Amino acid sequence: MTSSSDTFPFGIADVVELLGLTVRRRLPSSLYLNCPFCGDQRGRLNVNTDKNVWRCNRCGAAGGMLALYSHNLYAKWLGIRF
């Protein structure tokens, strides 16, 4: 199974916007966010918009754009607030 950016009509930046995550810094191919998983407020979650992947440099949580969306939905379902 191959994965490409052509598979979906949207990118990880769209998922970040949809989830309302706080962007601390924007660069041409990446975003730095507050991590909703470990509570980091210093922008350590890096989102690579070219590869549609993310990783928190504090807690190590990582994945693709669908994982970011599903992790957030699961946390909200459990009642965890960011």
N, CA, C and O atoms as a Maestro MAE file, in Angstrom:
{
 s_m_m2io_version
 :::
 2.0.0
}

f_m_ct {
 s_m_title
 :::
 protein
 m_atom[328] {
  # First column is atom index #
  i_m_mmod_type
  r_m_x_coord
  r_m_y_coord
  r_m_z_coord
  i_m_residue_number
  s_m_chain_name
  s_m_pdb_residue_name
  s_m_pdb_atom_name
  i_m_atomic_number
  :::
  1 25 0.848 -1.173 0.000 1 A "MET " " N  " 7
  2 3 0.000 0.000 0.000 1 A "MET " " CA " 6
  3 2 0.896 1.240 0.000 1 A "MET " " C  " 6
  4 15 1.773 1.385 0.852 1 A "MET " " O  " 8
  5 25 0.671 2.104 -0.936 2 A "THR " " N  " 7
  6 3 1.460 3.322 -1.008 2 A "THR " " CA " 6
  7 2 0.654 4.490 -0.493 2 A "THR " " C  " 6
  8 15 -0.576 4.476 -0.507 2 A "THR " " O  " 8
  9 25 1.359 5.488 -0.044 3 A "SER " " N  " 7
  10 3 0.707 6.690 0.466 3 A "SER " " CA " 6
  11 2 1.284 7.885 -0.264 3 A "SER " " C  " 6
  12 15 2.497 7.995 -0.438 3 A "SER " " O  " 8
  13 25 0.418 8.767 -0.684 4 A "SER " " N  " 7
  14 3 0.884 9.981 -1.334 4 A "SER " " CA " 6
  15 2 -0.019 11.133 -0.950 4 A "SER " " C  " 6
  16 15 -1.121 10.941 -0.436 4 A "SER " " O  " 8
  17 25 0.467 12.324 -1.209 5 A "SER " " N  " 7
  18 3 -0.325 13.501 -0.878 5 A "SER " " CA " 6
  19 2 -1.527 13.636 -1.802 5 A "SER " " C  " 6
  20 15 -2.434 14.420 -1.522 5 A "SER " " O  " 8
  21 25 -1.547 12.876 -2.913 6 A "ASP " " N  " 7
  22 3 -2.680 12.917 -3.835 6 A "ASP " " CA " 6
  23 2 -3.856 12.084 -3.351 6 A "ASP " " C  " 6
  24 15 -4.951 12.187 -3.903 6 A "ASP " " O  " 8
  25 25 -3.648 11.254 -2.321 7 A "THR " " N  " 7
  26 3 -4.690 10.372 -1.831 7 A "THR " " CA " 6
  27 2 -5.841 11.143 -1.196 7 A "THR " " C  " 6
  28 15 -6.995 10.736 -1.326 7 A "THR " " O  " 8
  29 25 -5.554 12.228 -0.525 8 A "PHE " " N  " 7
  30 3 -6.558 13.024 0.168 8 A "PHE " " CA " 6
  31 2 -6.640 14.421 -0.454 8 A "PHE " " C  " 6
  32 15 -5.630 14.960 -0.905 8 A "PHE " " O  " 8
  33 25 -7.832 15.000 -0.476 9 A "PRO " " N  " 7
  34 3 -7.975 16.358 -1.031 9 A "PRO " " CA " 6
  35 2 -7.602 17.457 -0.031 9 A "PRO " " C  " 6
  36 15 -7.888 18.631 -0.266 9 A "PRO " " O  " 8
  37 25 -6.968 17.081 1.081 10 A "PHE " " N  " 7
  38 3 -6.574 18.037 2.109 10 A "PHE " " CA " 6
  39 2 -5.248 17.599 2.700 10 A "PHE " " C  " 6
  40 15 -4.793 16.480 2.464 10 A "PHE " " O  " 8
  41 25 -4.633 18.478 3.466 11 A "GLY " " N  " 7
  42 3 -3.344 18.177 4.072 11 A "GLY " " CA " 6
  43 2 -3.389 18.310 5.576 11 A "GLY " " C  " 6
  44 15 -4.427 18.631 6.154 11 A "GLY " " O  " 8
  45 25 -2.258 18.061 6.203 12 A "ILE " " N  " 7
  46 3 -2.189 18.100 7.655 12 A "ILE " " CA " 6
  47 2 -2.420 19.508 8.202 12 A "ILE " " C  " 6
  48 15 -2.917 19.660 9.319 12 A "ILE " " O  " 8
  49 25 -2.065 20.546 7.426 13 A "ALA " " N  " 7
  50 3 -2.335 21.919 7.863 13 A "ALA " " CA " 6
  51 2 -3.836 22.161 7.979 13 A "ALA " " C  " 6
  52 15 -4.279 22.915 8.846 13 A "ALA " " O  " 8
  53 25 -4.617 21.527 7.113 14 A "ASP " " N  " 7
  54 3 -6.077 21.632 7.189 14 A "ASP " " CA " 6
  55 2 -6.604 20.939 8.446 14 A "ASP " " C  " 6
  56 15 -7.550 21.417 9.072 14 A "ASP " " O  " 8
  57 25 -5.994 19.822 8.809 15 A "VAL " " N  " 7
  58 3 -6.395 19.102 10.029 15 A "VAL " " CA " 6
  59 2 -6.074 19.941 11.257 15 A "VAL " " C  " 6
  60 15 -6.884 20.010 12.181 15 A "VAL " " O  " 8
  61 25 -4.913 20.579 11.284 16 A "VAL " " N  " 7
  62 3 -4.528 21.456 12.398 16 A "VAL " " CA " 6
  63 2 -5.555 22.570 12.555 16 A "VAL " " C  " 6
  64 15 -5.981 22.874 13.669 16 A "VAL " " O  " 8
  65 25 -5.953 23.177 11.439 17 A "GLU " " N  " 7
  66 3 -6.946 24.256 11.477 17 A "GLU " " CA " 6
  67 2 -8.308 23.743 11.929 17 A "GLU " " C  " 6
  68 15 -8.984 24.387 12.731 17 A "GLU " " O  " 8
  69 25 -8.709 22.581 11.412 18 A "LEU " " N  " 7
  70 3 -9.992 21.988 11.784 18 A "LEU " " CA " 6
  71 2 -10.068 21.703 13.284 18 A "LEU " " C  " 6
  72 15 -11.111 21.907 13.905 18 A "LEU " " O  " 8
  73 25 -8.963 21.231 13.862 19 A "LEU " " N  " 7
  74 3 -8.925 20.901 15.285 19 A "LEU " " CA " 6
  75 2 -8.745 22.130 16.172 19 A "LEU " " C  " 6
  76 15 -8.924 22.050 17.388 19 A "LEU " " O  " 8
  77 25 -8.393 23.259 15.573 20 A "GLY " " N  " 7
  78 3 -8.207 24.481 16.350 20 A "GLY " " CA " 6
  79 2 -6.972 24.455 17.227 20 A "GLY " " C  " 6
  80 15 -6.962 25.053 18.303 20 A "GLY " " O  " 8
  81 25 -5.925 23.767 16.780 21 A "LEU " " N  " 7
  82 3 -4.696 23.686 17.561 21 A "LEU " " CA " 6
  83 2 -3.927 25.001 17.482 21 A "LEU " " C  " 6
  84 15 -3.970 25.689 16.462 21 A "LEU " " O  " 8
  85 25 -3.232 25.346 18.548 22 A "THR " " N  " 7
  86 3 -2.502 26.608 18.631 22 A "THR " " CA " 6
  87 2 -1.170 26.521 17.897 22 A "THR " " C  " 6
  88 15 -0.291 25.750 18.281 22 A "THR " " O  " 8
  89 25 -1.026 27.309 16.847 23 A "VAL " " N  " 7
  90 3 0.224 27.359 16.079 23 A "VAL " " CA " 6
  91 2 1.114 28.426 16.701 23 A "VAL " " C  " 6
  92 15 0.722 29.588 16.803 23 A "VAL " " O  " 8
  93 25 2.309 28.029 17.117 24 A "ARG " " N  " 7
  94 3 3.254 28.955 17.743 24 A "ARG " " CA " 6
  95 2 4.185 29.594 16.720 24 A "ARG " " C  " 6
  96 15 4.590 30.747 16.870 24 A "ARG " " O  " 8
  97 25 4.522 28.829 15.670 25 A "ARG " " N  " 7
  98 3 5.440 29.341 14.663 25 A "ARG " " CA " 6
  99 2 5.158 28.668 13.325 25 A "ARG " " C  " 6
  100 15 4.879 27.470 13.268 25 A "ARG " " O  " 8
  101 25 5.232 29.449 12.248 26 A "ARG " " N  " 7
  102 3 5.019 28.931 10.891 26 A "ARG " " CA " 6
  103 2 6.288 29.099 10.074 26 A "ARG " " C  " 6
  104 15 6.898 30.168 10.057 26 A "ARG " " O  " 8
  105 25 6.671 28.029 9.401 27 A "LEU " " N  " 7
  106 3 7.780 28.050 8.455 27 A "LEU " " CA " 6
  107 2 7.240 27.540 7.115 27 A "LEU " " C  " 6
  108 15 6.133 27.004 7.073 27 A "LEU " " O  " 8
  109 25 7.991 27.693 6.026 28 A "PRO " " N  " 7
  110 3 7.459 27.275 4.723 28 A "PRO " " CA " 6
  111 2 6.966 25.827 4.651 28 A "PRO " " C  " 6
  112 15 5.958 25.563 3.996 28 A "PRO " " O  " 8
  113 25 7.645 24.892 5.300 29 A "SER " " N  " 7
  114 3 7.219 23.496 5.209 29 A "SER " " CA " 6
  115 2 6.902 22.870 6.568 29 A "SER " " C  " 6
  116 15 6.774 21.649 6.664 29 A "SER " " O  " 8
  117 25 6.774 23.680 7.616 30 A "SER " " N  " 7
  118 3 6.446 23.109 8.921 30 A "SER " " CA " 6
  119 2 5.745 24.116 9.817 30 A "SER " " C  " 6
  120 15 5.836 25.330 9.634 30 A "SER " " O  " 8
  121 25 5.047 23.563 10.787 31 A "LEU " " N  " 7
  122 3 4.358 24.342 11.810 31 A "LEU " " CA " 6
  123 2 4.832 23.841 13.161 31 A "LEU " " C  " 6
  124 15 5.120 22.655 13.321 31 A "LEU " " O  " 8
  125 25 4.915 24.735 14.131 32 A "TYR " " N  " 7
  126 3 5.240 24.345 15.501 32 A "TYR " " CA " 6
  127 2 4.031 24.675 16.364 32 A "TYR " " C  " 6
  128 15 3.576 25.818 16.404 32 A "TYR " " O  " 8
  129 25 3.517 23.661 17.054 33 A "LEU " " N  " 7
  130 3 2.280 23.782 17.819 33 A "LEU " " CA " 6
  131 2 2.501 23.454 19.280 33 A "LEU " " C  " 6
  132 15 3.500 22.836 19.649 33 A "LEU " " O  " 8
  133 25 1.558 23.875 20.105 34 A "ASN " " N  " 7
  134 3 1.478 23.365 21.468 34 A "ASN " " CA " 6
  135 2 0.987 21.931 21.357 34 A "ASN " " C  " 6
  136 15 0.066 21.648 20.590 34 A "ASN " " O  " 8
  137 25 1.585 21.031 22.108 35 A "CYS " " N  " 7
  138 3 1.206 19.619 22.011 35 A "CYS " " CA " 6
  139 2 -0.049 19.345 22.831 35 A "CYS " " C  " 6
  140 15 -0.059 19.563 24.043 35 A "CYS " " O  " 8
  141 25 -1.108 18.869 22.178 36 A "PRO " " N  " 7
  142 3 -2.333 18.555 22.906 36 A "PRO " " CA " 6
  143 2 -2.244 17.259 23.702 36 A "PRO " " C  " 6
  144 15 -3.142 16.965 24.492 36 A "PRO " " O  " 8
  145 25 -1.192 16.483 23.515 37 A "PHE " " N  " 7
  146 3 -1.076 15.193 24.182 37 A "PHE " " CA " 6
  147 2 -0.313 15.269 25.497 37 A "PHE " " C  " 6
  148 15 -0.686 14.608 26.467 37 A "PHE " " O  " 8
  149 25 0.757 16.071 25.543 38 A "CYS " " N  " 7
  150 3 1.532 16.177 26.790 38 A "CYS " " CA " 6
  151 2 1.324 17.519 27.483 38 A "CYS " " C  " 6
  152 15 1.808 17.724 28.597 38 A "CYS " " O  " 8
  153 25 0.606 18.435 26.831 39 A "GLY " " N  " 7
  154 3 0.324 19.726 27.452 39 A "GLY " " CA " 6
  155 2 1.418 20.761 27.264 39 A "GLY " " C  " 6
  156 15 1.369 21.827 27.877 39 A "GLY " " O  " 8
  157 25 2.402 20.467 26.428 40 A "ASP " " N  " 7
  158 3 3.473 21.423 26.173 40 A "ASP " " CA " 6
  159 2 2.911 22.729 25.642 40 A "ASP " " C  " 6
  160 15 2.065 22.724 24.747 40 A "ASP " " O  " 8
  161 25 3.369 23.840 26.180 41 A "GLN " " N  " 7
  162 3 2.911 25.166 25.760 41 A "GLN " " CA " 6
  163 2 4.022 25.966 25.092 41 A "GLN " " C  " 6
  164 15 3.922 27.188 24.979 41 A "GLN " " O  " 8
  165 25 5.081 25.289 24.647 42 A "ARG " " N  " 7
  166 3 6.225 25.990 24.062 42 A "ARG " " CA " 6
  167 2 6.416 25.671 22.587 42 A "ARG " " C  " 6
  168 15 7.467 25.978 22.025 42 A "ARG " " O  " 8
  169 25 5.426 25.064 21.951 43 A "GLY " " N  " 7
  170 3 5.498 24.798 20.520 43 A "GLY " " CA " 6
  171 2 6.451 23.692 20.126 43 A "GLY " " C  " 6
  172 15 7.166 23.831 19.134 43 A "GLY " " O  " 8
  173 25 6.485 22.611 20.860 44 A "ARG " " N  " 7
  174 3 7.417 21.523 20.568 44 A "ARG " " CA " 6
  175 2 6.849 20.458 19.634 44 A "ARG " " C  " 6
  176 15 7.575 19.555 19.217 44 A "ARG " " O  " 8
  177 25 5.576 20.550 19.305 45 A "LEU " " N  " 7
  178 3 5.007 19.598 18.360 45 A "LEU " " CA " 6
  179 2 5.267 20.138 16.954 45 A "LEU " " C  " 6
  180 15 4.763 21.197 16.582 45 A "LEU " " O  " 8
  181 25 6.058 19.400 16.184 46 A "ASN " " N  " 7
  182 3 6.424 19.817 14.828 46 A "ASN " " CA " 6
  183 2 5.522 19.114 13.826 46 A "ASN " " C  " 6
  184 15 5.369 17.893 13.867 46 A "ASN " " O  " 8
  185 25 4.925 19.889 12.925 47 A "VAL " " N  " 7
  186 3 4.087 19.359 11.854 47 A "VAL " " CA " 6
  187 2 4.803 19.630 10.540 47 A "VAL " " C  " 6
  188 15 5.035 20.786 10.187 47 A "VAL " " O  " 8
  189 25 5.152 18.577 9.814 48 A "ASN " " N  " 7
  190 3 5.792 18.718 8.514 48 A "ASN " " CA " 6
  191 2 4.695 18.709 7.461 48 A "ASN " " C  " 6
  192 15 4.079 17.674 7.208 48 A "ASN " " O  " 8
  193 25 4.450 19.858 6.849 49 A "THR " " N  " 7
  194 3 3.354 19.985 5.891 49 A "THR " " CA " 6
  195 2 3.675 19.356 4.539 49 A "THR " " C  " 6
  196 15 2.759 19.061 3.771 49 A "THR " " O  " 8
  197 25 4.952 19.143 4.233 50 A "ASP " " N  " 7
  198 3 5.323 18.472 2.981 50 A "ASP " " CA " 6
  199 2 5.065 16.973 3.059 50 A "ASP " " C  " 6
  200 15 4.605 16.366 2.092 50 A "ASP " " O  " 8
  201 25 5.363 16.376 4.215 51 A "LYS " " N  " 7
  202 3 5.224 14.931 4.385 51 A "LYS " " CA " 6
  203 2 3.924 14.524 5.069 51 A "LYS " " C  " 6
  204 15 3.623 13.334 5.157 51 A "LYS " " O  " 8
  205 25 3.144 15.499 5.559 52 A "ASN " " N  " 7
  206 3 1.889 15.235 6.281 52 A "ASN " " CA " 6
  207 2 2.107 14.354 7.510 52 A "ASN " " C  " 6
  208 15 1.347 13.416 7.754 52 A "ASN " " O  " 8
  209 25 3.155 14.664 8.284 53 A "VAL " " N  " 7
  210 3 3.450 13.938 9.522 53 A "VAL " " CA " 6
  211 2 3.706 14.935 10.645 53 A "VAL " " C  " 6
  212 15 3.946 16.118 10.399 53 A "VAL " " O  " 8
  213 25 3.653 14.442 11.879 54 A "TRP " " N  " 7
  214 3 3.877 15.275 13.062 54 A "TRP " " CA " 6
  215 2 4.616 14.477 14.116 54 A "TRP " " C  " 6
  216 15 4.573 13.247 14.130 54 A "TRP " " O  " 8
  217 25 5.303 15.204 15.011 55 A "ARG " " N  " 7
  218 3 6.010 14.577 16.130 55 A "ARG " " CA " 6
  219 2 6.219 15.617 17.214 55 A "ARG " " C  " 6
  220 15 6.608 16.750 16.931 55 A "ARG " " O  " 8
  221 25 5.961 15.229 18.463 56 A "CYS " " N  " 7
  222 3 6.233 16.101 19.601 56 A "CYS " " CA " 6
  223 2 7.645 15.811 20.088 56 A "CYS " " C  " 6
  224 15 7.987 14.667 20.386 56 A "CYS " " O  " 8
  225 25 8.458 16.852 20.165 57 A "ASN " " N  " 7
  226 3 9.835 16.696 20.622 57 A "ASN " " CA " 6
  227 2 9.941 16.607 22.143 57 A "ASN " " C  " 6
  228 15 11.039 16.460 22.680 57 A "ASN " " O  " 8
  229 25 8.818 16.694 22.830 58 A "ARG " " N  " 7
  230 3 8.827 16.543 24.291 58 A "ARG " " CA " 6
  231 2 8.372 15.144 24.704 58 A "ARG " " C  " 6
  232 15 9.079 14.444 25.429 58 A "ARG " " O  " 8
  233 25 7.179 14.739 24.237 59 A "CYS " " N  " 7
  234 3 6.636 13.450 24.684 59 A "CYS " " CA " 6
  235 2 6.840 12.317 23.688 59 A "CYS " " C  " 6
  236 15 6.657 11.150 24.035 59 A "CYS " " O  " 8
  237 25 7.220 12.648 22.443 60 A "GLY " " N  " 7
  238 3 7.484 11.612 21.449 60 A "GLY " " CA " 6
  239 2 6.275 11.135 20.676 60 A "GLY " " C  " 6
  240 15 6.412 10.271 19.810 60 A "GLY " " O  " 8
  241 25 5.088 11.669 20.957 61 A "ALA " " N  " 7
  242 3 3.899 11.302 20.188 61 A "ALA " " CA " 6
  243 2 4.141 11.675 18.730 61 A "ALA " " C  " 6
  244 15 4.702 12.731 18.438 61 A "ALA " " O  " 8
  245 25 3.715 10.806 17.817 62 A "ALA " " N  " 7
  246 3 3.981 11.055 16.402 62 A "ALA " " CA " 6
  247 2 2.972 10.319 15.540 62 A "ALA " " C  " 6
  248 15 2.281 9.412 16.005 62 A "ALA " " O  " 8
  249 25 2.895 10.720 14.282 63 A "GLY " " N  " 7
  250 3 2.020 10.033 13.344 63 A "GLY " " CA " 6
  251 2 1.751 10.861 12.113 63 A "GLY " " C  " 6
  252 15 2.417 11.863 11.853 63 A "GLY " " O  " 8
  253 25 0.757 10.422 11.359 64 A "GLY " " N  " 7
  254 3 0.337 11.115 10.154 64 A "GLY " " CA " 6
  255 2 -0.879 11.982 10.427 64 A "GLY " " C  " 6
  256 15 -1.317 12.120 11.569 64 A "GLY " " O  " 8
  257 25 -1.420 12.565 9.362 65 A "MET " " N  " 7
  258 3 -2.526 13.498 9.561 65 A "MET " " CA " 6
  259 2 -3.780 12.819 10.095 65 A "MET " " C  " 6
  260 15 -4.511 13.416 10.885 65 A "MET " " O  " 8
  261 25 -4.042 11.585 9.681 66 A "LEU " " N  " 7
  262 3 -5.229 10.897 10.191 66 A "LEU " " CA " 6
  263 2 -5.050 10.518 11.662 66 A "LEU " " C  " 6
  264 15 -6.012 10.531 12.429 66 A "LEU " " O  " 8
  265 25 -3.828 10.183 12.052 67 A "ALA " " N  " 7
  266 3 -3.555 9.872 13.456 67 A "ALA " " CA " 6
  267 2 -3.742 11.108 14.331 67 A "ALA " " C  " 6
  268 15 -4.269 11.010 15.439 67 A "ALA " " O  " 8
  269 25 -3.316 12.262 13.843 68 A "LEU " " N  " 7
  270 3 -3.503 13.506 14.598 68 A "LEU " " CA " 6
  271 2 -4.983 13.770 14.819 68 A "LEU " " C  " 6
  272 15 -5.395 14.128 15.923 68 A "LEU " " O  " 8
  273 25 -5.770 13.598 13.793 69 A "TYR " " N  " 7
  274 3 -7.216 13.810 13.887 69 A "TYR " " CA " 6
  275 2 -7.856 12.791 14.829 69 A "TYR " " C  " 6
  276 15 -8.639 13.156 15.706 69 A "TYR " " O  " 8
  277 25 -7.523 11.518 14.645 70 A "SER " " N  " 7
  278 3 -8.163 10.480 15.456 70 A "SER " " CA " 6
  279 2 -7.728 10.535 16.916 70 A "SER " " C  " 6
  280 15 -8.550 10.299 17.801 70 A "SER " " O  " 8
  281 25 -6.462 10.838 17.196 71 A "HIS " " N  " 7
  282 3 -5.994 10.966 18.584 71 A "HIS " " CA " 6
  283 2 -6.759 12.078 19.298 71 A "HIS " " C  " 6
  284 15 -7.140 11.931 20.459 71 A "HIS " " O  " 8
  285 25 -6.979 13.188 18.598 72 A "ASN " " N  " 7
  286 3 -7.709 14.298 19.194 72 A "ASN " " CA " 6
  287 2 -9.159 13.937 19.442 72 A "ASN " " C  " 6
  288 15 -9.702 14.280 20.492 72 A "ASN " " O  " 8
  289 25 -9.803 13.253 18.506 73 A "LEU " " N  " 7
  290 3 -11.188 12.846 18.696 73 A "LEU " " CA " 6
  291 2 -11.318 11.863 19.854 73 A "LEU " " C  " 6
  292 15 -12.250 11.959 20.651 73 A "LEU " " O  " 8
  293 25 -10.382 10.918 19.946 74 A "TYR " " N  " 7
  294 3 -10.411 9.934 21.020 74 A "TYR " " CA " 6
  295 2 -10.236 10.605 22.378 74 A "TYR " " C  " 6
  296 15 -10.923 10.254 23.338 74 A "TYR " " O  " 8
  297 25 -9.328 11.559 22.463 75 A "ALA " " N  " 7
  298 3 -9.105 12.277 23.722 75 A "ALA " " CA " 6
  299 2 -10.351 13.073 24.109 75 A "ALA " " C  " 6
  300 15 -10.722 13.119 25.282 75 A "ALA " " O  " 8
  301 25 -10.992 13.694 23.127 76 A "LYS " " N  " 7
  302 3 -12.230 14.443 23.420 76 A "LYS " " CA " 6
  303 2 -13.331 13.485 23.863 76 A "LYS " " C  " 6
  304 15 -14.124 13.819 24.743 76 A "LYS " " O  " 8
  305 25 -13.389 12.302 23.265 77 A "TRP " " N  " 7
  306 3 -14.397 11.312 23.648 77 A "TRP " " CA " 6
  307 2 -14.183 10.864 25.092 77 A "TRP " " C  " 6
  308 15 -15.144 10.604 25.816 77 A "TRP " " O  " 8
  309 25 -12.909 10.774 25.509 78 A "LEU " " N  " 7
  310 3 -12.587 10.397 26.886 78 A "LEU " " CA " 6
  311 2 -12.797 11.553 27.869 78 A "LEU " " C  " 6
  312 15 -12.770 11.356 29.083 78 A "LEU " " O  " 8
  313 25 -13.007 12.754 27.337 79 A "GLY " " N  " 7
  314 3 -13.210 13.911 28.198 79 A "GLY " " CA " 6
  315 2 -11.946 14.652 28.565 79 A "GLY " " C  " 6
  316 15 -11.952 15.467 29.487 79 A "GLY " " O  " 8
  317 25 -10.856 14.381 27.854 80 A "ILE " " N  " 7
  318 3 -9.602 15.080 28.105 80 A "ILE " " CA " 6
  319 2 -9.651 16.406 27.376 80 A "ILE " " C  " 6
  320 15 -9.920 16.457 26.176 80 A "ILE " " O  " 8
  321 25 -9.388 17.481 28.108 81 A "ARG " " N  " 7
  322 3 -9.392 18.815 27.489 81 A "ARG " " CA " 6
  323 2 -7.967 19.290 27.299 81 A "ARG " " C  " 6
  324 15 -7.090 19.035 28.124 81 A "ARG " " O  " 8
  325 25 -7.757 19.978 26.207 82 A "PHE " " N  " 7
  326 3 -6.420 20.479 25.890 82 A "PHE " " CA " 6
  327 2 -6.333 21.941 26.237 82 A "PHE " " C  " 6
  328 15 -5.285 22.559 26.047 82 A "PHE " " O  " 8
  :::
 }
 m_bond[327] {
  # First column is bond index #
  i_m_from
  i_m_to
  i_m_order
  :::
  1 1 2 1
  2 2 3 1
  3 3 4 2
  4 3 5 1
  5 5 6 1
  6 6 7 1
  7 7 8 2
  8 7 9 1
  9 9 10 1
  10 10 11 1
  11 11 12 2
  12 11 13 1
  13 13 14 1
  14 14 15 1
  15 15 16 2
  16 15 17 1
  17 17 18 1
  18 18 19 1
  19 19 20 2
  20 19 21 1
  21 21 22 1
  22 22 23 1
  23 23 24 2
  24 23 25 1
  25 25 26 1
  26 26 27 1
  27 27 28 2
  28 27 29 1
  29 29 30 1
  30 30 31 1
  31 31 32 2
  32 31 33 1
  33 33 34 1
  34 34 35 1
  35 35 36 2
  36 35 37 1
  37 37 38 1
  38 38 39 1
  39 39 40 2
  40 39 41 1
  41 41 42 1
  42 42 43 1
  43 43 44 2
  44 43 45 1
  45 45 46 1
  46 46 47 1
  47 47 48 2
  48 47 49 1
  49 49 50 1
  50 50 51 1
  51 51 52 2
  52 51 53 1
  53 53 54 1
  54 54 55 1
  55 55 56 2
  56 55 57 1
  57 57 58 1
  58 58 59 1
  59 59 60 2
  60 59 61 1
  61 61 62 1
  62 62 63 1
  63 63 64 2
  64 63 65 1
  65 65 66 1
  66 66 67 1
  67 67 68 2
  68 67 69 1
  69 69 70 1
  70 70 71 1
  71 71 72 2
  72 71 73 1
  73 73 74 1
  74 74 75 1
  75 75 76 2
  76 75 77 1
  77 77 78 1
  78 78 79 1
  79 79 80 2
  80 79 81 1
  81 81 82 1
  82 82 83 1
  83 83 84 2
  84 83 85 1
  85 85 86 1
  86 86 87 1
  87 87 88 2
  88 87 89 1
  89 89 90 1
  90 90 91 1
  91 91 92 2
  92 91 93 1
  93 93 94 1
  94 94 95 1
  95 95 96 2
  96 95 97 1
  97 97 98 1
  98 98 99 1
  99 99 100 2
  100 99 101 1
  101 101 102 1
  102 102 103 1
  103 103 104 2
  104 103 105 1
  105 105 106 1
  106 106 107 1
  107 107 108 2
  108 107 109 1
  109 109 110 1
  110 110 111 1
  111 111 112 2
  112 111 113 1
  113 113 114 1
  114 114 115 1
  115 115 116 2
  116 115 117 1
  117 117 118 1
  118 118 119 1
  119 119 120 2
  120 119 121 1
  121 121 122 1
  122 122 123 1
  123 123 124 2
  124 123 125 1
  125 125 126 1
  126 126 127 1
  127 127 128 2
  128 127 129 1
  129 129 130 1
  130 130 131 1
  131 131 132 2
  132 131 133 1
  133 133 134 1
  134 134 135 1
  135 135 136 2
  136 135 137 1
  137 137 138 1
  138 138 139 1
  139 139 140 2
  140 139 141 1
  141 141 142 1
  142 142 143 1
  143 143 144 2
  144 143 145 1
  145 145 146 1
  146 146 147 1
  147 147 148 2
  148 147 149 1
  149 149 150 1
  150 150 151 1
  151 151 152 2
  152 151 153 1
  153 153 154 1
  154 154 155 1
  155 155 156 2
  156 155 157 1
  157 157 158 1
  158 158 159 1
  159 159 160 2
  160 159 161 1
  161 161 162 1
  162 162 163 1
  163 163 164 2
  164 163 165 1
  165 165 166 1
  166 166 167 1
  167 167 168 2
  168 167 169 1
  169 169 170 1
  170 170 171 1
  171 171 172 2
  172 171 173 1
  173 173 174 1
  174 174 175 1
  175 175 176 2
  176 175 177 1
  177 177 178 1
  178 178 179 1
  179 179 180 2
  180 179 181 1
  181 181 182 1
  182 182 183 1
  183 183 184 2
  184 183 185 1
  185 185 186 1
  186 186 187 1
  187 187 188 2
  188 187 189 1
  189 189 190 1
  190 190 191 1
  191 191 192 2
  192 191 193 1
  193 193 194 1
  194 194 195 1
  195 195 196 2
  196 195 197 1
  197 197 198 1
  198 198 199 1
  199 199 200 2
  200 199 201 1
  201 201 202 1
  202 202 203 1
  203 203 204 2
  204 203 205 1
  205 205 206 1
  206 206 207 1
  207 207 208 2
  208 207 209 1
  209 209 210 1
  210 210 211 1
  211 211 212 2
  212 211 213 1
  213 213 214 1
  214 214 215 1
  215 215 216 2
  216 215 217 1
  217 217 218 1
  218 218 219 1
  219 219 220 2
  220 219 221 1
  221 221 222 1
  222 222 223 1
  223 223 224 2
  224 223 225 1
  225 225 226 1
  226 226 227 1
  227 227 228 2
  228 227 229 1
  229 229 230 1
  230 230 231 1
  231 231 232 2
  232 231 233 1
  233 233 234 1
  234 234 235 1
  235 235 236 2
  236 235 237 1
  237 237 238 1
  238 238 239 1
  239 239 240 2
  240 239 241 1
  241 241 242 1
  242 242 243 1
  243 243 244 2
  244 243 245 1
  245 245 246 1
  246 246 247 1
  247 247 248 2
  248 247 249 1
  249 249 250 1
  250 250 251 1
  251 251 252 2
  252 251 253 1
  253 253 254 1
  254 254 255 1
  255 255 256 2
  256 255 257 1
  257 257 258 1
  258 258 259 1
  259 259 260 2
  260 259 261 1
  261 261 262 1
  262 262 263 1
  263 263 264 2
  264 263 265 1
  265 265 266 1
  266 266 267 1
  267 267 268 2
  268 267 269 1
  269 269 270 1
  270 270 271 1
  271 271 272 2
  272 271 273 1
  273 273 274 1
  274 274 275 1
  275 275 276 2
  276 275 277 1
  277 277 278 1
  278 278 279 1
  279 279 280 2
  280 279 281 1
  281 281 282 1
  282 282 283 1
  283 283 284 2
  284 283 285 1
  285 285 286 1
  286 286 287 1
  287 287 288 2
  288 287 289 1
  289 289 290 1
  290 290 291 1
  291 291 292 2
  292 291 293 1
  293 293 294 1
  294 294 295 1
  295 295 296 2
  296 295 297 1
  297 297 298 1
  298 298 299 1
  299 299 300 2
  300 299 301 1
  301 301 302 1
  302 302 303 1
  303 303 304 2
  304 303 305 1
  305 305 306 1
  306 306 307 1
  307 307 308 2
  308 307 309 1
  309 309 310 1
  310 310 311 1
  311 311 312 2
  312 311 313 1
  313 313 314 1
  314 314 315 1
  315 315 316 2
  316 315 317 1
  317 317 318 1
  318 318 319 1
  319 319 320 2
  320 319 321 1
  321 321 322 1
  322 322 323 1
  323 323 324 2
  324 323 325 1
  325 325 326 1
  326 326 327 1
  327 327 328 2
  :::
 }
}
